[in-house]
Amino acid sequence: MRANPLPQRGDIVVGRDVRGRVLRIGSHPEHNRVVLSIWQDEARVATVRLAGADLAEVLRSLSQALVDLDEASRRDLGRAAG
């Protein structure tokens, strides 16, 4: 599939694991949706359309993942220092 224009409302996050990998985040308030799509160069690889009601759960999960990563980093720093 050819690349669509970047979202009018939203953002992109460049992946760090694979060259050319991008997460596009598109806001569509007129449809009460947020669209997450994964792109590899010019090809869309996957898409998830989230209802507004689902966003709080997604954000909670991402926040918990961030806390878990922070705790793991602190443990690793403690091991390196000790």
Secondary structure, 3 states (H helix, E strand, C coil): CCCCCCCCCEEEEECCCCCCEEEEEEEEHHHCEEEEEEEECCEEEEEEEEEHHHHHHHHHHHHHHHHHHHHHHHHHHHHHHC
